[in-house]
Amino acid sequence: MSRPILARIDPQAFRHNYLHAKQRAPGARAWAVVKANAYGHGLLTCAEAVRDVADGFALLEVSEAMRLRAAGFTQPILMLEGFFTENDLCLAAAHQISTVIHCDEQVRMLELAELSQPLAVFIKLNTGMNRLGFPLEQSNAVLARLQASGKLAQIGLMTHFAEADGQGIAEPLAQFEAVSRLAGVPRSAANSAALIRNPEAHYDWVRPGIMLYGGSPMPALHSASALGLRPVMSLASEIIGVQHLRAGDRVGYSGTFTADRPMRVGTVACGYADGYPRHAGTGTPILVNGQRTRTLGRVSMDMLACDLTGIEADVGGRVTLWGESLAADDVAAAAGTISYELFCALAPRVPVVMC
Ligand SMILES: *Cc1c(COP(=O)(O)O)cnc(C)c1O
């Protein structure tokens, strides 16, 4: 028998979530953000699930964009960090892949490049994230310079908010609105959090990512299921050993959990080398044979321990690490991280099936 760990990807749930995002932003088109191999879910699996309904896709690498083109996707595709080399730029133009332009070096590269076809670009403006983008006051100058290049099929303006999931976007949105209002070009600003919370930021294109995978962009405020989202990835495994502890016995590396009474403990075939977060301490929620219980002690590379008190389960007992009936957001919160990181960290050694 093979090691029992398995990730299931539900393309119908992805499709449901994409259509749900579209419903929440009825006036906008929606790029399905599928960077990082669709947040660990598989680029083509997710893209296929929305082939006939997706307005477009957003990702990072020209090679990934070309995989979509090779698979017959004809929608707009946007490279969110733009091109990294002149070769990327030429390939983007040749395959009609749109690109962000966020810095002078990219403008210069574009001006010097020989492109086989006109290119669609979005100029990225910095509204306080201070990661990528031109200062707001340069917006008009960059726009004029790019228009003068004569190499572009279309130019738009975009930004990315630093706190769409927290304090809010009032100030950066007002700044973006002020510089982009009169430009008369397509605009894009909203990630999942702003798509859900800020209809005034929808503009022409929204850019939902995490919500498409059934993660809440603001888990402290709303669970994914309360938002109407369905989990796309389920991580499942089995109990491969059972230990009977006496009061005072400890569990796992460094013995960080001590039993205060006799108890049964299950050893699960899942560890941090599978992508389970090592920082998930005692008490992280986990399902065994459908019943919610908790992890115990440190997560090791290939295994973790769970509390079988009051649970009918032996070796072979079914375990859900996250997925249906156990939100990845809850596991992430217990590990001091976000569902994005859990999904992206799914290790290559974990077999993946579609369901
Ligand atoms: C990743 C990303 C998104 C999607 O963000 P979510 O929080 O996952 O919805 C949108 N825009 C840009 C520029 C991104 O890099």
The ligand as an ORCA input file, in Angstrom:
! r2SCAN-3c Opt
* xyz 0 1
  C      -1.934     37.812     -5.959
  C      -2.528     39.053     -6.477
  C      -3.911     39.248     -6.498
  C      -4.889     38.280     -5.867
  O      -4.930     38.524     -4.481
  P      -5.906     37.687     -3.512
  O      -5.697     38.302     -2.177
  O      -5.429     36.278     -3.545
  O      -7.271     37.848     -4.050
  C      -4.400     40.394     -7.097
  N      -3.564     41.321     -7.623
  C      -2.220     41.173     -7.609
  C      -1.364     42.227     -8.196
  C      -1.655     40.048     -7.032
  O      -0.326     39.914     -7.016
*
